[in-house]
Amino acid sequence: MLPGLVSITFRQLTPQQIVELCVQNQLQVIEWGGDVHVPHGDIDTATQVARLTREHGLDVAAYGSYYRLAASPANGLQFSAVLASAVALETHAIRIWAGNRGSADADSAWRNEVIQDALRCADLAGKKGITLCYEFHGGTLTDTLESTCELLAATEHPFIKTLWQPPHGRPLEECLTGLRTLARRLHHIHGFHWWPDSSHRLPLRTGKDRWTAYVSEFRTLGMSPNILLEFVVGDSPEALTDDALFLNEILREQG
């Protein structure tokens, strides 16, 4: 279970600055974003960022793409460009989005389009040894635990998993139930503490009871997902230092 960073936390910084921040704060892995730091299809940049990451003793946890199943091709983003960047990054995971409609607005025909595109992309990624990971997010078919489970069941594939992050403002036991339910298909975690909603970013340590419980539950389940920090207070490197210190503390405490 390694601590890391989602690079879009600092869109205003260069890849060089981001890897230096990770080293300074004892973060070991990075999910590189496909919008600013490693643009989709820009193979030269992906190759350079991969080299930069490893020269600093870090690993690429995933390629954080903005490929939306069943929607992106019509908007000019082909999965082939995403996959090529992931290969150049030398990563084994790609974050993808489960369409661009929330579960309440998705009819069966749309769900089937998302499912078929997911399976198509997973077949292509699997040939490169790369796993697709659904972003656990509103406005997509992973906006509720129930819908996420339905999508995972419909896309049972050796190269499809999901990400997870605690839902804002929900009871701890509800969050733990979601974590347990998704455990078999869980790839890695996005770590931040927004409370009670997304308009209130707080330091990770203010959610100490929750994050201690999550890490403890991972241990109980025999899981070791990487936890990647994201969306720190004020997009501040100083806030990252505090969040990273706290995350490393609880990882050590939990063994």
N, C-alpha and C positions, 0 to 999 in steps of 0.2 A: 504494500500500500504506500505509494509514493506521493509526496506533495508536489504540486505543480501550478501552472498558470495557463489561463486561456488568454491568448495574445490580444484579443479584441478589448480586453480590459484597458489597454493602453494604445488605442488606435493612433494617438498623437505621437507615439514614440517609434523609433526605428527598430528593426530587428536586433541590431547591435546593442541598443540601449536595453531592450527587453531581456536578452540573454544575460547581460551584465546584472540587471536587477534580480534575475533568478539566482545567479551565482551568489550575489550578496546576501540573499535571503534564504539560502539553503533550499531552494526549490529545484527539483530534479528533472521535471518533464514539462513540455510545452505543447499545447494544442494551438497550432498556427492557423489564424483566420484567413479565409479565402477572399475577403473583400479588400483589405488594405495591404497586409504584410506579405501574403503569398497569393496574388490574384490568380483566379482560375485560368489554367492554360498557359501561364507564364512559366515555362520550364526553367529558363535561366535563373529566375528569382528563386524558384523552389529549390533548385540545386544549390545555389549560394546559401540559402537559409539553412538547408540541411547540413551543409558543411560547417557553417557558423555555429549551429546548435551543438554539434558533436565536438567541435574544437574547444568548446567551453565545458565539456564533460556532461552535457545534458542529452536527453532523448526526446524524440518527437512522439508525443502520446497519441496525436491524431491530427488530421487535417480538418479544420472546422469550416466545411464548405457551406455555401448558401444555395445548394441544389435542392429545389423543392420538387418532390415527386409529382409527376403528372402535370406540372405547371411550368417548370423551368425551360424545357425544350421550346415551348411556344414563345417564351420570352427571350430566347437567344442564348441560353446557357445549356450546352450539351454535357451529358455525364462523361463523355469521353475526355473532355478538357479537365474536368474535376479529377478523374482517375489518373490522367497523365501527371498532374501536379502532385497527387498523393504518392505516386511511384517515385517521382523525382525527390520528394521529401524523405523518402525511405521510411514511411510510416506504415503501420498495419491496420489503421482505422480511419474512416471518413465519417464525419458527422453529416447527416442529411436531414431534411425536414419533411415531415409527413404531409405533404401538400400545402395548400394555402387557404384551407377552409377549416373552421372549427368543427368538432364532431357534431354539434347540434345543427349545423348548416350543410352537412354532407349527406347526400342521398346515397343509395346503394350503388348507383352507377359511378359516382365519383370515388367512392371507397374502392371499387373494383379497379378503377384507373390507377389509383395510388398503389394498390396491391401489386398489380401487374408490372408497373414501372419499378417498384422495389425489387421484385424478383428478377426482373431483367438486369437491373444494375448490380444486384448481388451476384448474379452469375458472372458478369464481367469482372467485378472486383475480386471475386473468389479465385479467378484464374491468376491473379497477381498476389494472392494470399492476403487480401485486404478485407476487413470486416466493415460493413455499413452499420452506423449507429444512429438511431432515431433521436433527434433533439426532443427532449421532454418539455413541451412548450405550448402555450396558448395559441389559438388561431390555426391549429393543425389537428390531425387525428390523434395526437398524443396529449390533448389538453385535459383529459381526465384519465384516471387509472383504468376505468372500465374500457374506454375506447383504446387506450394503449394496449391492453391485454388482448382485445379483439384483433387489433392490427398485428400484433406479434403472433397470435395464433394463426392468422391468415397468411402470414409470411414466415412460416417455420422454415428456416434455411440456415445452414451452418455458418453463413457469413452475414447474418443479420442479428444485431443486438440493439440495445437501447441505452441511452444515457438516463441520468436521474438527477433531480435537484429537489429539495424540499418545497412543497407548495407553500406559498405565503399565507400566514394567518390561520393555519389549520392546526388542530390539536396534535400533539406529539405522537400519540398512539396511532392516529390516522396516517401520519407520515411514515411511521415505522411499518405499518401494515402495507403501505405501498412499496416500501423498500423490499420487504420480505416477498411480496407477490412477484416483483420483477427480478428477484435475485438470480434466477437461472439464466436470464438473458441480459444481465446488466454488464456494461462494459466499463465506464468510468463515471465519475461524479463531478458536477459543477458546484463549487462551494462558495456560498455567500449568505448573508443574513439580511433579508429585507423584512421589516416588521412594522405594522401588521400587513402592509401591502408594498407594491413595487415603488411607491412614491417615497418610501422611507428606507434609505440605505443605512445600515448600521454596521459597526465593526463586528467581525465574526465572533469575537469573544463575548459579545453581549448575548449571543445564542449558545453560550457554553453548555448548558444542560442538554440542549438539543444535539449539538454536534458531538458531544461526548457520547450520547446515547446512540447516534448513528454509527460512529466508529466502533463502539462496543458491539452493536448488532452485526456489523460486518464480521467482526472476530467470531462471534457466536455462530454465524452462518458459514464460517470457514472461507470467507471472501477476502480478497485483497485488491479492491478497485482503487485506482489512482484517484486522488481528490485534487481537482484543479481549481484554484481560486479565480474568481471572476467578479467584476463589478464592485470594486472597492469604493469606499466612501470618497466622494469628490474626485474620482479618477486619479487619486494621488499616490505617487510612489511611497510616500510616508505611511499612508494607510495600508499599503501592501505589506510593508515591513511589519506592522503590528499584526495583521491577519496571518502572515506567514509564521511569525513567532508563535502565535497561538496554535495554529494548525500543527506545527512540529511538536509543540508541547503535548497536545492530546494524543498524537500518534505515538510518541514515546511512552506516555502514561499507559496507553492501552497495549503496549508491547508489540 
